[in-house]
Amino acid sequence: MERRRFLQRISGLLAALGVAETEWLSLGNPYYQALAQTNQRKLALLIGINQYPQSPALGGCITDVELQTELLINRCGFAAADILTLTDEQASKDFIKAAFLDHLGKQAKSGDVVIFHFSGYGTCVNLGTGILANAIVPVDENNLLGTKSRNYLLTESLLLLLRSLPTNQVTAILDTSYNHSPDLKPTGLRVRTRPELSTAILQIKELEFLSQLKNQKSANNHPLIINATSELNQQAGEFIFSNGTAGLLTYALTQYLWETTPAKTISVFLSGVATSMYQLGGKQQPSLLNDSKKFTNNLIIDYFPIDNLRSIGVVQAIEEDGKIFKLWLGGLPLHVLTNYGVNSRLILDTGAELTVKSRSGLVAKAKLTNKEIANLPQVGQRVQESIRILPRNISVNVALDENLERIEVVDATSVFSGISRIANIVTTQETADYVFGKVAQIPSRYGLFCLGGEPIINTIGEVGEAVKVAVQRLTPQFSTLLASKLWQLTENQGSSRLPVRATLEVVNSIVPRVFMVRDTLGTASQDNILQLPGYEGIAMPTIPVGSRLQYKIENLSDRPIYLILVGLNNNQNAFAYYPWEVFPATEIPPTKPQLIEILIPPGQTMKIPDNQSVSGWLLPTRYTFCEHQIILSTAPFKETLTGLAMPSASAAIAKYPTTDQQAISPIVNPLEVAQAILQDLHNASKVETDINITANDAYVLAVNHWASLNFSFQVV
C-alpha cells in the first residue's frame, strides 16, 4: 500500500519541486528501488483518466479502475500492495512508462500473473509520414500547447512492452477506441474516442521509443489483449447508471468474471462478455488484438486467477461501530443492479444475513438481519443473494436524443407523461434503456434506438411525422419492451439455489450439437462458439439461418420444478413456449385450447420441444439478436398460464391448428404475462412477512425457489 500511495502523490510533489518526472526517474532513487523488491506473483497496473486538460471530460474511467481493483483483490487473490493505480493527473505518459517498467518490468518473473488496464481516450495519429497508427491518450495529451506535436503512447509500443515481460500470463484490457466517427447518432453513451486533426503528428521521441523497443530482445510471450471494439467504425462507450458511470467493456467483463467459473475457455468468456455488452449498449463488441487462435482453448483462469466461489459482491467496509456494512455489488448484472430494491437480503458463508437499507451506484448500505449471529461479517467476505426485492413500478427508461430541438423535447415530454407507468423519460444522470431520437438521414424520422445508436427494428416512423404522433405510435412497442425488461430482471444464474441445468442444442444433424449451456452450479463451460465464414471477428454466439434448436432442461434438485420460456423475436415481438391440448378433440375447428403446465420431476430431464416427427424449432430468418429466458420455479405458473390462455393460445392455434402443439408462439398481451411471471415467482417464494414491505409495493423473490437462465445469440 505504501508503494501505491507513494506513486499517487509523486506528481504533485515533483511539480512543487520543479523537477521533471524523467529527471527524477533517472536519479536511481533508493526508496523507489526498494519498493520494487517483492516476491508477489500477481501484479496489476490500472490506469483511468476522466479529466483531460484539452479534451472533454469522461465519466467512467475511475469507476473502471475501482471495478478492476475489487475484482482482482476479492475474486482473483491479488494483494492490494501489488495493484498500482494511476488516475487523472497521475497518468502522464512518462509516469505510465515508468510505472510499467518498474512495477511490472522489474518485478514480474516467469509464471507470474500480470494485468494491465487502460480506460481513457484513444485516437489515431499521423506518424509524420502520412501513416496513421492507433494510440492511447495520456493525461498530458498535448504538453506543448499551440504545436501540432502530440504526446501519445502508441498501442504498438504498449504491445512490445507487454511482450517484453518474462511471463506468458499477461493480460491487457484496453477500454478505449481509436477511429472517431463524425456521424451524429442518437446515443446514450459517452464515446472514448478522441478525434485528431490531420495536421497533427506524433512526437519524435515516441517514435524513438518505439524504435528502441523494436531493437530490444523480446521475451517472446503472447499477451492476451482485449480491446473494447472489434471493427474500425465501432467506438468504445461508457454508460450512465444511478450515481455512476462505467465503461461498457469493463463493467461487462468485471460482472461476468464475478459470476463465472475457472472452467471457462477464453472463447466462451469473450462470448459471454460480448453478449452482456450487446445487452447493455448495442453493436459494440470486444475483440482480441492479437492472434485469437492462440487463446481459443485456453482457460480464463490462466489470465484471471478466479476461484470457484461465485458471489455478487463483497463486504467493503464496516461503519458506525459494526451497525452498518458497506457492500460492493459489482457482481450483479446491470439491469438487476439498477432495479435492486431496498430490503433485499444477502447472506455470507458464515450464516450471517444482511438487509439492504440503501444503495447508490455499486455500493449498498446494509444492516444485520439475524443479530444473534456469532460470526459478524468481516471486510473482504463475499456476499450472495438470499432474497431479491423488485419494485412493481418499473418502467422503460428512455433518454431523449441531445440533438432534438427544444420544441421537440417539450412535445415528447408531454406525451411520455401520459404513459409514465410504461415508459418514462430519464435525466442524463439516470440509467436509460433506450434513446428516443431522429435518424441521421435528411429528411429525418423519429424512432427508438439502443444506447449505442443502433435503431430498434420496426420503430422508425415516416417522414413528416410529428413528435407527439411518434411517441403515441411507439406506445405498444414500449409495452413489449417493458415486458422483456421485467422477465430479464428475474435472471439469477449466479445466485439461484435451485440446482438446474439447461442446454441449447442445434439439431440439424442426427447427433445434436451442444451450442450453449447454462446452470446454477457454476460448472457449465461447454458452449461451442460457432465461427461462421465472414463472422470470425464476432465474439457473440452465432447460429446459421435454417437451423433447428432444442432445449434440454435437467432438474438436479429433489423437488419438482415448473418451466416457462419467453423472449423477443427478430421483429421485437414477444413469444413464449406453451404446449396445449384441445378439448373436445373432435371439434373442428378447435376453439377451446387448454394450456399444459410444464412439470419436470426431481432428477429428470425434459426436452422442449419434444415432437416425434420434427425435432426442434426452425430459425427461418436472420435475427439481429435472439434472446430466450428460461424461468424455472418450485411452484406452478398459474397466473402466467391464465394470462397466456385466451388471447395468445387462440392466436397460436390459429397459426398451428393441429400440426404442432409444441411451438414457440406469439404473446399478444406481453406486459400482463411478464407481470404474471413475477407474481408467480413471488407466490412461490413464500417469504415470511417480517420483511418491511407490502406485496403491493414489490415482488419478493427467494433464490432457493426460482432459477432464470438467459440464452442470447445471433442468427446469421
RORORO-265020 format. One record per residue: residue in three letters; x, z, y of N, C-alpha, C in turn. Coordinates in pm, whole numbers, plus 50000, padded with zeros to 5 digits. Layout:
alaXZYXZYXZY...
END
This chain:
met500825000049880500005000050000500865000050126glu502025006850121502905007150237503404993150270arg503674985350168504154971650189503114963550266arg501864964550226500834956750291500644961250435arg500594974450457500424979250595501584974950683phe502774975050624503954971150699503824956750748leu503464947650657503364933650695502204930950789gln501114938550772499964936450858500264940251003arg501164949651022501454954351158502624946951223ile503354939251144504624934051194504444923651303ser503344915851300503154905451401503104911451540gly502264921751557502154928051688503444934651731leu504154940851638505404947651669506454937951717leu506584926651647507574916651685507274910751822ala505974908651846505604903151976505984912852088ala505764925852062506104935952163507604936452188leu508404934152081509854934552094510444921452147gly509594910852145510094897952189510994891352086val510844895051959511674889351853510864879151775ala511384867451753510694857151676510654861151530glu509604856851463509454860151321510634854851239thr511024842551267512104836551188513414843951210glu513644848951334514854856751361514854869751280trp513684876351278513604889051206513794887151057leu513184876651004513284874250860514714871250818ser515504865850910516884862250876517844874050887leu517344885550935518224897050955518524904550825gly517804901150719518034908350594517624922850606asn516484925250671516014938850695516004946950565pro516734958050560516844965550434515514971350387tyr514654975850481513364981350439512524970350375tyr512534958650436511804947150383512304943750243gln513634943850224514194940750093513844951549991ala513824963950034513504974849942512064973849893leu511174969649985509784968349947509574957749841ala510504948249836510364937249740510704941349598gln511294952849579511704957149445510534963449371thr509984956249277508854961349199508824954449065asn508274961148968508194955548834506764951848796gln505864951648892504484948348863504364933948815arg503414931748726503274918648663502064910748715lys501364915848815500224908748874500374908949025leu500564897349083500844896249226499834886849291ala499434889949413498484881349483498844880649630leu498704868849688498824866649832497524860249878leu496764867449961495444863150005495454860950156ile495024849350200495074845550341493684841450387gly493214847250498491924843650555491994843550706ile491554832750767491644831350913490264827750969asn489674836951042488434834251115488694830051258gln489624836951323489844835051467491044825951492tyr490754813551529491784803951567491814802651720pro492984803251782493044802451929492544789251985gln492784778151914492434764951968491284758151893ser490664764751798489574758651720488384768151716pro487184762851695486004771451685486184781951575ala485694793951600485864804851504485074802051376leu485654805951265484954806051137484404820151114gly483584821851011482944834850993483184841550860gly483554834050756483584839750623484934841250558cys486004838050629487334837950566487834852050535ile487544861550622487934875450595487104880850480thr485814877250476484984881350363485544875950232asp486034863550235486644857650114487804866150064val488644870750156489774879250119489274892250056glu488214897950116487644910350061487054907949922leu486364896649904485804893349773486884892449667gln487954885249699489044883549604489754896849577thr489914904949680490584917949662489794926749565glu488484927749586487654935849496487704930449354leu487664917349340487714911249207489024914449137leu490134912449208491454914149146491724928649108ile491304937949193491564952149165490634957249056asn489344954449069488354960948985487944953048861arg488314940448854487954932348737489184927148665cys490284925348738491484919348680492664929048668gly492504941348714493544951448694494744950348784phe494634943748900495744943248995495884956749064ala497114960549093497364972349176497204968449322ala496564977049401496334973949542497644970949615ala498724977749579500014975649645500594961949618asp500104954949515500644941849480499784930449532ile498794933849615497974923649680498314923649828leu498944913149873499334911950014498314903150084thr497714908150193496724900450268497264897250407leu497064884950449497374880550585496074875450645thr495604881650753494354877550813494534875350963asp493794865351011493774861651153495184860551211glu495534868851312496804866851383498024869051294gln497854875651180498984877651089499354864851016ala498414855351009498594843750923499204831850997ser500344834251064501104823251122501814815551011lys502254803551042502874795350938504154801850886asp504974807150975506214813350930505944825850846phe504914833450883504594845250804504024841450668ile503254830850662502734826250533503894822350442lys504844814850497506014810850418506824823050374ala507064832050469507884843850438507204852550334ala505884854550350505154862650254505184856350115phe505074843150111505114836249982506484838149917leu507524835449993508874835949935509264850049894asp508864859949974509274873649943508334880449844his507034880349874506094887649791505914881049654leu505924867749652505734860749525507064855749468gly507814848549551509044842249502510084852049451lys510304863049523511344872549484510894881949372gln509594883649355509124893449258508624887549128ala508044875649133507434870049013508484867148907lys508144870448784509014867748670508214860248564ser508884855248465508234847848358507144856348292gly505954850548278504844857648217503974865248314asp504404866448441503604873448540502374865048579val501364871948630500174865348683500284864848835val500094852948892500204851249037498944844349089ile498354850049195497184844249261497524841449407phe497264829249451497374825849593495994820949638his495534826349751494214822449802494324819449950phe493734808049992493674804650135492234801150171ser491734807850276490444804450336490664802350485gly490324790550532490514787150672490334772150689tyr490784767150802490664752850829491684744950749gly491264732950708492164722950657492034710550744thr492994701450733492934689450814493764678450750cys493724666750810494504655250764495364650950883val496684650850867497594648950979498544637250956asn498914630651065499874619551062501294625251043leu502014620050945503384624750920504384618751018gly503894610551112504794604151208505114589851172thr504674585951053504944572351005503654564450986gly502544570351030501254564051006500614568550877ile501364575350791500844580650665500154593950691leu498944595450638498194607750656498354616750535ala498424629850558498604639450449497724651550475asn497264657850367496444669850377497304681950412ala496724690850492497454702850534496474714250555ile496964726550537496174738250575496614742450715val495684748250790495914751250931496174766150947pro497404770250982497684784451008497104788551142val497194801351175496594805951298497304800251421asp498624798051411499354791751521499364776651500glu498164770851498497974756751466498704747451561asn498784751351684499464742951784500254752251875asn501434756251827502194766151902502924760252022leu502834747352040503394740852159502244733952232leu501514741652311500334736352378500684724652468gly499784715052470500004703452555500814692452489thr501244694552368502014684352297501174678452185lys501664667652128500994661252015501504666651882ser502454675751887503054681051766502154691851705arg501984691351572501104700751503501884709551406asn501504722251404502244732351328501514735751199tyr501304725851114500534727850992501454729750871leu500854734650762501564735950634500974725850537leu501774716150495501294705750405500904711550270thr499824706450213499444710850080500494706549977glu501204695850005502284691749915503404702149914ser503704707750032504714718350039504224730649962leu502954733849977502394745349906502464743249755leu502174731149710502244728249567503664730049515leu504644725549590506044727149548506444741849546leu505954749649642506224764049641505634770549516leu504414766649481503774772249362504534768449236arg505024756149232505784751549115507144758249104ser507624763749213508934770049211508914783849146leu507704789549128507614802949070507914802448921pro508634812248869509114811848730508084816748627thr506814813348647505774817448553504744806448544asn504124805148427503094794948408501694800048440gln501564812648474500244818348504500064819548655val500034807948720499924807148865498604800148900thr497814806348986496544800549030496494800449182ala496034789349238495814788349382494364784349406ile493704791349497492334787949537492384783849683leu491994771649711492024766349847490584763949892asp490034773549963488654772350011488674765850149thr488984753050148489094745150270488914730550233ser488884721750333488814707350309489534700150421tyr489724687150405490714680350489490164668550569asn489194661350519488704649350586487404652350658his487444652050789486284655550869485324643850878ser484054646450855483014636150865482324637351000pro482274626451078481644627151210480124626751205asp479564624051086478104623051074477454636351105leu476424635851189475674647951222474534649251121lys474634659251034473614661550933472934674950959pro471664675850923471034689250927471744698250826thr472364708550871473144716850780473004731650811gly473034739650706473024754050723474374760050694leu475394751550683476744756150651477674753850769arg478654762750785479734760550880480874753750805val481404743050862482364734550791483794739150820arg484624739450714486014743850726486984731950732thr486594721650801487474710150821487714708350970arg488994707451008489314705851149489614691151177pro488824684651263489144670751297490454669951374glu491214659451350492514658051416492584644751489leu493254644851606493444632651683494394623251609ser494144610351620495004600651553496404600551613thr496534605451737497844605651802498664617951767ala498054627751707498774639951671499664637551549ile500844643551552501774641951439502304655651396leu502734656351272503254668851218504624671951278gln504914684751296506214688851347507334684451253ile508454680751311509604675851233510084686651137lys510094699151178510644709651092509814711650965glu508504708150971507704709050850508094698150751leu508414686250803508894675550715510254679050656glu511074685750734512374690150684512204700750575phe511234709650595510954719850494510484713350364leu509634703250376509164695950258510334689350186ser511234683550263512404676950203513284687050128gln513444698950185514234709350118513604713349985leu512284714749986511584718549863511734707849756lys511694695249797511824684349700513214683949638asn514204688249715515584687849665515954700049583gln515114710549589515404722449511514984720649367lys515654727549279515294726949138514014734949116ser513024728549054511734734949031511714741848897ala510894752448890510694759248761509854750748666asn509274740048721508514730348641507314736548571asn506684746448637505444751648581504274742948626his503104745948579501924738048613500844747348665pro500864750248796499874759448853498464753548846leu497504762348829496094758648835495664759248981ile495324747749039494964747249181493514742949193ile492674752449238491244750049251490944747049397asn490424735049422490094731049558488584731749579ala488154734149702486744736149731485924723449723thr486554711749726485824699149724486424689849619ser485624679949579486094670449478486164656249528glu485614653449646485614639949700486084640049844leu486564628349891487094627350026486044630650131asn484784626550108483754628650210483074642250200gln483494650450104482944663950095483704673350187gln482984682950242483614692550331483274706750284ala484294715050282484094728950238483204736150339gly482234743350288481304750350376481304765250351glu480874772650451480634786950437479204789650480phe478534798450407477124800950429476924814950483ile475794816950548475464829750611474444836950524phe474714849450492473724857750427473584870550509ser472674879150470472344890650553473594898650590asn473914898550720475064905850774476384901650711gly476494889050676477764884550619477854869450612thr479084864750597479364850550579480474849450477ala480414839250392481434837350289481594822650258gly482744819050203482974805450159482184802450034leu481634790450028480824786449913481624787649784leu482844782349782483664783049662484014797549627thr484484805149724484964818649696483864827649643tyr482674826949705481584835449656481184831549514ala481004818649491480594814049357481644817749253leu482914815949286483994819049193484064834049164thr483984842149268484064856749251482894861949170gln481684857649206480504862449135480514858048989tyr480954845748963481004840848825482004848748742leu483164851948800484174859448726483744873948701trp482934879548789482394892948764481454892648644glu480774881448625479754880548520480284875348388thr481364867448392481794860248273482664868848182thr483124863048073483944869947974485234862247951pro486274868747896487564862147879487534849847790ala486514848547706486484837447611486194823947676lys485834823647803485504811147869486754802347887thr486594789347862487674779847890487624776048038ile488694769748085488744765448225487614755648255ser487344746348163486294736448188484924743048199val484644752748112483364759848118483294768248245phe484384774848278484454782848401484174774248524leu484864762748534484694754048650483284748448656ser482714745848539481344741048534480374751448587gly480574764148549479714774748598479824776748749val481044776148801481254777448946480604765749019ala480764753648965480184741749028478664742649034thr478054747448928476604748948926476144758949030ser476844770149040476494780249141476634774549282met477684766749306477884760849438476774751049471tyr476344743349372475254733849396473974741549430gln473714752249357472514760149384472554766449522leu473744769949568473894776449698473814766549814gly474454754749799474594746249916474434731449899gly474344726349777474184711949763475344705249695lys475744693749746476654684849674478094689649663gln478524698849748479924703149742480284708049603gln481334702249546481754705549411483244708749410pro483674718649332485104721849325485844711749238ser487154711949248487964703049164489324709449141leu490034704049044491424707849021492304697349086leu493224701649173494074692149244495124685849154asn495454692849045496464687348954495774681448831asp496544677848732496034671248613495104680648537ser493794677948546492824687148486492914687148334lys493434676548273493504676048127494384687148070lys495344691848149496244702448101495514715748085phe494354717048151493694730048155492354730148081thr491954719048024490614717947966490324729047866asn491274731647776491044741247669491694754847694asn492344756447808492944769347840491854779547872leu492094792147839491144802647871491354807448014ile490274810948080490364815748217491144828848225ile491174836648117491904849248117493404847148135asp493904834948103495324832148123495684831948271tyr494694829848358494954828748502494314840048581phe493124844248540492484856248594492334865948477pro493154876548469493124885548352491924894748352ile490734888848340489494896648340489334903948207asp488614915248212488374922948090486984919948035asn486604926747929485334924247862484164931847922leu484414940448018483374949048073482684942248190arg481514936648165480784930048272480064940348359ser479854936848484479144945748576478684937548696ile477934943848785477504936948906478224942249030gly479054952649011479744958049127480554970349091val480954977649196481874988849177481604999449284val481915011849251481855022749349483045021149443gln482775018649569483845015749665484315028149740ala483405037449765483775049649838482715060349816ile483115072849840482195084249832482155090749969glu480955092450023480795097450159479905109750162glu479955116850276479115128650301479215138950188asp480465142050152480745152350051480045149649918gly480075137149878479525133549748478035130949745lys477395130649862475955128149865475635113249868ile476535105349927476325090949941477435083449870phe477055073249795478025064949724477935050649778lys479065045849827479135032349882479455022649768leu478585012949748478715003649636478964989549687trp479844982549619480104968349647479434960249537leu478534950849574477684943949476477964928949469gly479244925249476479614911149474479374904149342gly479004911549236478744905349108477324900249092leu476464902549191475094897449185475034883149234pro474264874449168474024861049225473464862449365leu473844853349454473484854849594471974855449615his471204847049544469764847049566469144860349523val469754867049426469274880349386469724890749489leu470994889949531471534899649626470724900149755thr470374888549810469694888149940468254893149932asn467724894649812466364899949796466354913049718tyr467524919249706467654931449627467034943049702gly466004948849645465214958649717465754972749713val465454980249818465714994649821464995001149703asn465635011449646465175018749527465525011949396ser466235000549402466824995149280467775005649223arg467905005849090468745016049027469915009748953leu471045016748961472275012248897472815023448811ile473455019848700473995030148610475485028048588leu476155039048551477575038748517477715041948369asp478885038848313479075041248170479095056148136thr479215064748237479175079248213477755084548200gly476775076048229475385080448224474805083548360ala475635084248463475135086748598474305074848644glu473215077948717472355067448770472245068948921leu472335057548992472285057549137471085049749185thr470465054449293469325047649354469745041949489val469565028949507469945022249631469025026649744lys469615031349855468845035749971468925025950087ser469975017950091470085007750195471114997450150arg471044985550209472024975150177472274966750299ser473544963150320473944954250428474984944650372gly474604932050360475534922450301475844926050157leu477124927150126477564930049990477624944949960val477394953250060477574967750045476224974850046ala476054983949949474854992249942475245006949951lys474335014950004474505029450004473495035149903ala473965044249817473115049449710473275064549696lys472265070749634472305084949602472125086849452leu472575098349403472405101449262470915102849229thr470505096549119469135098049071469015110348983asn469935111348885469945122848794470995132848842lys470585141748930471525150748997472135161148904glu471555162748786472095172648693473275167148613ile473635154548634474715148348557476025155648581ala476815157248474478075164748486479185156248544asn479275143748500480355134848545479885126548663leu480285130548782479885123548903480625110148914pro479985100148979480645087148997481955088649072gln482925080449034484245080449098484535066649156val485365066249258485785053549318486445044849212gly486045032249208486605022849112485775021248986gln484775029848964483915028448847482955016848865arg482725009448756481814998148758480365002948756val479494995148816478064997948811477324986048751gln476254988948681475434978748618473974981548652glu473164971048643471754972548677471004981048574ser470054988548625469104995448540467684990948574ile467354991348702466034987048749466224978148871arg465604966448868465664957248982464344957749057ile464444960249188463264960349275463254947349356leu462174939849346462004927549424460754928849510pro460874927049641459684928149726458684917049695arg457404919949717456354909949690456174900249806asn456724903249921456514894650038457664884850059ile458224879549952459314869749961458744856250003ser459484849150087459084835650129460284826450123val460044813450139461134803850150461714805050291asn463014807350302463654808850432464174795350480val463694791150596464004777850649464754779350781ala465904772850790466644772150917466274759150988leu466194759751118465904747651196467214740951234asp467254727751213468454719951245468834721851391glu470104724751414470574727151551470474714651638asn470274702951579470154690551657468714687851702leu467774696351662466404694651710466324697851859glu465514690451932465324693152073464414705452091arg464434710852211463724723352237462244722152205ile461594711152247460164709552222459884708252073glu460824702251998460664701151853460734714951787val461634723351837461754737051785460474744851811val459924743451932458694750651969457544746351880asp457384733151860456284728051778456434732351632ala457664731551580457884735551440457604750351422thr458054758551516457864772951506456394776751503ser455584769851583454154773051589453464770351456val453854759551386453224756451258453734765851149phe455034768651150455594777651050454974791551060ser454584795651179453984808851195452684810051116gly452024798751093450784799051019450954798950868ile452174796250821452434796150676453574805750642ser453724816250723454884825150711454944832450577arg453824833750508453844840450378454424831350270ile454514818250301455104808750207456474804350256ala456554800250383457814795650441457984801950578asn459194806350606459444813950728460734809350793ile460734807750923461944803950996462864816051007val464164814050979465134824950988466114822151100thr466754832651147467754831451252469084826951193thr470034824451279471364820051235472134831051164gln471644843451170472314854551103471654858450972glu470654850750929469934853750806470184842850702thr469914846150579470144836850469469044826350466ala469424813750473468474802650465468504796650325asp467354791850281467264784450155467364769450180tyr466774764950290466744750650322466834748950474val467004736550516467044733150658465964722850688phe465174725250791464214715250839464874707750953gly464944694550940465614686751043465304672051033lys466184663851094465974649451101467104642251027val466754631050962467784622650902468614616451013ala469864613050979470794608351082470444594451134gln469744586251055469454572651097468504572251217ile468584561351291467704559151407466814547151375pro465494547851391464764559851436464764570751329ser464784583051375464914594351283463564597951223arg463644605451113462454610351043462684624851004tyr461634632550996461744646650963461694648750812gly462394659150769462384662350627463044675750601leu463204678550474463804691150430465134688150364phe466134696750390467494694350342468044707050278cys468954705250182469694716750131470684721050239leu471334732450221472214737750325473384728450354gly473804720650256474914711550275474534698350339gly473244696350372472814684150440472224673550351glu472154676050222471584666250130470054666950137pro469364655550159467904656150169467254660050037ile466234668250044465454671949926464534660149894ile464564655849770463834643849731462334645349760asn461744634349807460304633549836459864642549951thr460774645750043460364653950158460534646550291ile461134634850292461374627550417460114619750455gly459664621650579458424615350626458634601450682glu457594596550747457604583150804458114583450948val458554571850996458984570451135457794573051227gly458024580651333456974583351430456144595551399glu456424602251289455664614151252455954625551349ala454924632751391455104644151480455644656051402val456334664951472456924676751408455844685051340lys454754687651408453704696051351453134689851225val452944676751227452424669851109453414670750994ala454714669751026455744670350922455734683850850val455644694850927455634708150865454374709950781gln453234705350832451994706450755452094698250627arg452704686350635452864677950517453714684750411leu454694692450454455624698950362455104711950304thr453964716850352453464729850306453294730550155pro452684720650087452604721349940453994721749874gln454954714649933456304714749879456934728649894phe456684735250007457184748850026456624758149919ser455374756249884454754764549781455474762949647thr455824750449612456554747949487457964753649493leu458634751949606459994757249621459994772449617leu458964778749670458874793349662458674797749518ala457864790449443457684793649302459014793349229ser459794782949253461114781749189462024793249230lys461964796949358462784808149406462404821049335leu461114823349315460664835649252461114836649108trp460964825949030461374827448890462884827448875gln463624821748972465084822948968465544837048999leu464734844649075465084858549106465034867548984thr464494862548874464494870448750465804869148675glu466694860248716467944857748642468734870748625asn469104873848500469844886348476470734885248352gln471324873748332472174871748215473274882348206gly473834886048319474944895448318474554910048310ser473254913148319472864927348320471724930848226ser471114921048161470004923948071470464932347953arg469604941747911469874949847791469084944547671leu468444933147688467684927047579468594916747512pro469074919447390470064910547327469434897547277val469754886647346469224873447310470294862947332arg470114851647270470994840047291470144827547292ala470424818547388469724805747394470764794547398thr470524784347317471444773047307470694760247341leu471244752547434470694739347467471454728947387glu470724721147306471344711247220470884697147259val471804687747248471474673547262471254668347120val470064663047093469694659246956469584644146940asn470504636747002470484622146992470864617346853ser471654625046781472154620846650471564629746541ile472004627446419471504635246306471864649946321val473104652446366473574666146386473474669646534pro472654679446573472544683246714473894687746770arg474134684246896475364688246962475084699647058val475814710447042475684721847134476194717647271phe475334718947371475704714847506475934726947598met475124737047586475224748547676474684760847605val475374772047620474964784547557474874795447663arg473794803147659473644814747746473254826647659asp473874838047682473434850047611473634862247699thr473084873447655473184885947730474224895247669leu475024890047576476014898247506477414896647563gly477584886647648478914884047704479834876747609thr479254869447513480104862647414480024847547423ala479024842147492478824827647493479964820447563ser480554810847493481624802847553481644788747498gln480564784747428480594772247356480104760247434asp479964761147566479504749547643480404737647617asn479804726147595480544713647581480254705147704ile481214704447793481014697247918481254682447893leu480194674347904480314660047879480944653248000gln482014645547976482674638048082482334623248063leu481244618948128480814605148113481674595848197pro481834583148156482624573448235482094572548377gly483004573948473482614573548614482254586948672tyr482144597448587481764610848634482824621248596glu484054616548570485084625648522485414636648623gly485274633748752485624643648854484544653748884ile483394652348820482274661448847482344673248751ala482394685048806482534696848721481204701148661met480094698248730478804702648680478454695548549pro477834702448454477464696048327476584683748349thr476864673048276476084660748288475634656148150ile474414650548145473824645348021473384631048048pro473604621847955473174607947977471654606547979val471174597348063469754593848062469374589047922gly468184592447879467724588447747468014598547639ser468704609347674469004619847575467734627747542arg467784634147426466734643347387467314657447378leu466584666947432467064680747440466184689847355gln466824700247304466094710347229466764723947253tyr465944734247267466474747847282466354755347150lys467374763447122467354772747009467494786747066ile466464794947049466454808547105466524818646992glu467484827547000467704837746897467334851546952asn466464858346882466114872146915467054881346837leu468034886846903469034895446838468664910146849ser467454912946897467024926846915466194931446794asp465754943946800464904949446694463444949846736arg463124942146841461754941546891461284927046898pro459994924546883459514910946907459624907547056ile459904895047087460004890947227459154878547250tyr458704877147374457844866047415458614857047511leu458234844247514459034834447587458174825847677ile458744822447793458184812147881459354804047935leu459164790947951460194782248008459574774948126val460254775548243459754769148365460904762148435gly460574753448530461614746648606461024736348701leu461924729048770461534717948856462134705148800asn461344694148801461894681448753462564673848866asn462954661248838463724653748937462904649649059asn461584651249054460744648749171460364661549244gln461054672549208460794685749268459374690549238asn458834686349124457554691349078457774701848970ala456914712148967457074723048872456554719148734phe457224724248631456774722048495456984734748414ala456364735148298456524746448207456384741348064tyr456924749147972456704746547830455594755847784tyr454474749947741453384758247689452634750447581pro452914753547456452164747147347450714751947346trp449834743847292448424747447289447764742547161glu446594748347136445704743747031444414738947098val443664730747027442434725347082441254729846996phe440214735547058439024740246986437774734347050pro436834729046970436994726546826437834714046802ala438464713146688439364702046659438624688846648thr437314689246621436554676846602436034671146733glu436164678546839435604674046967436474663347029ile435904652147070436634641047131435904637147260pro436574636947375437954641747392437984657047394pro439114662947361439224677647361439124683047503thr438344693247522438144698447658438394713447668lys438664720047558438854734547562440214738347505pro441264736347582442604739647532442804754747524gln443524758947424443864773047408445384774147404leu445984779947508447434781247512447884791447408ile449064788947354449604797447248450724806147304glu450654819047283451744828047319452934825247228ile454124823747286455324820947206455984834247171leu455964837847044456494850546996457654847946901ile458774854946924459924854046834460114867746770pro459934869046638460084882046572461524887046579pro461744900046554463104905646556464024898446458gly465224895046504466214888846418465954874346384gln464904868346444464524854646410464984844846518thr464994831946480465384821146570464234811246581met464004806346702462954796346725463544784446798lys463094772446760463474760446831462274755446912ile462544751247036461494745147117462034732447181pro461264721547168460084720247083460494719146936asp459534721046848459834720846705458854711546634asn458674699546692457794689746630458444683946505gln457644680146411458164674446287458564659846304ser457794652246381458014637746390459164634146483val459194640046604460204636646703460864649446751ser462204649746748462934661646792463244660846941gly463024671647009463484672947147462604666347250trp462914669247375462254663047489463114651647539leu462494640547572463214628847622463474630447771leu464684626847814465034626347956465074611647997pro463944606148038463864591648057464444586548188thr464584595248287465054590648418466194599548468arg466884594648570468024601748627467534613948705tyr468164625248682467854637648754469044640748845thr468794642848973469884647249058470344661249018phe469384669648982469714683248941468554688548859cys468814692148736467774696948646468014711848622glu466964719648635467114734048625465984739948542his466344746248431465374752948345465634768048349gln464574775848350464684790348344463954795148220ile464704800448123464104806348004463964821348028ile462724826148025462434840148055461844846647930leu462444857747888462044864747766461624878947801ser460604883847735460054897047767459634904247640thr459624917447646459164925347532457654926347526ala456974921047626455504921447629454964907347651pro453744904647609453174891247625453054887147772phe453074873847795452904868447930451414865747955lys450624876347956449184874847966448764868748100glu449304874348210448944869248342449404854748357thr450584851748303451144838248315450284828048241leu449864831248120449034822048044447684819948111thr447154830548172445904829048246446084819448363gly447214820848433447494811848544447694797448501leu448304795648384448554782148332447304775848271ala446424784148218445424779648122444574767948170met443834769848279442834759748308443394747148375pro443914748048496444294735448561445464728448495ser446514736148460447724729848407447514724748265ala446874732648180446664728448043445764716148036ser444744715748121443864704148123444634691648163ala445524693348262446344681948305447274677448193ala447814687148119448734683748010448004676347898ile446804680847865446064674447756445624660447797ala445354658747927445014645347973446194635847954lys447414641447969448624633147953449014631747808tyr448874642547731449244642547588448014646647506pro446994638047492445724642347432445834647547290thr446584640647204446674645247065448074643847008thr448954636347076450234632747015451274643647024asp451274651447130452354661047149451804673847211gln451644683947129451134696747179452264706747201gln453514701547212454664710047245455474703147353ala454854700047463455524692347569455894701147687ile456924696747761457134702247894456114695447983ser455244702948045454074697448113454014702448257pro453344695148345453304699048486452504711748510ile452904719048615452134730648662451494726648794val450194727448801449524723248924449354734849023asn449584747048978449504758849066450774767249049pro451944761649084453224768249052453404781949115leu452974783849239453194796749304452414807849233glu451184805149196450394815049124451034818248989val451574808148922452224810348793453484818648810ala454294815548912455534823148936455224837748966gln454214840149047453824854049077453314861048951ala452644853648865452154859448740453304863148647ile454354854848645455534858048563456144871348607leu456324872948738456894885448788455974897348758gln454674895148767453734905948737453804909748589asp453944899748502454074902648359455334910548329leu456454907048394457704914448374457574928648430his456884929948540456604943148599455794951648500asn454774945548442453924952848347454704956548221ala455584947648177456374950148055457354961648075ser457834963348198458884973248224458384987648209lys457134990248247456525003548230457415014648285val457905012548406458795022248469458005034548512glu458625046048496457965058548538457665058148688thr456655065348728456165064648865456985072848964asp458145078048921458925086049015459675077349116ile459665064249096460255055449197459345055549319asn459945057349434459175059549557458685046449618ile457925038749542457305026549593455955025249525thr455125016549578453845013749516453894999949453ala453064997749353453024984949283452614973649376asn451954976849486451534966449579452664961849670asp453744969449674454864966049763455944957849693ala456144960049565457294954049498457044952349350tyr457844943649289457914942449144459044951649096val458774959648995459754969048940460104964248799leu461344959748781461744953248656462884961048591ala462684965348468463684972948393464474963448303val465804964348309466654954348245466584954548092asn466104965348033466004965747886464714959647835his463914954147927462634948047885462574933047911trp463584927347979463494912848003464894906748011ala464934893747979466154885747995465744872348052ser466514867548149466214854748214467494846648223leu467504834948158468704826848144468504813348213asn469474809448294469384797048371470194785948306phe469594774148292470274762248241470164751448347ser471304747648405471324737748512472304726648477phe471914714248502472764702848468472254690548542gln473034679848537472644666948592472334657248479val471434648148504471164637148411471554624248482val472514616948425473094605448496473034592848410
END
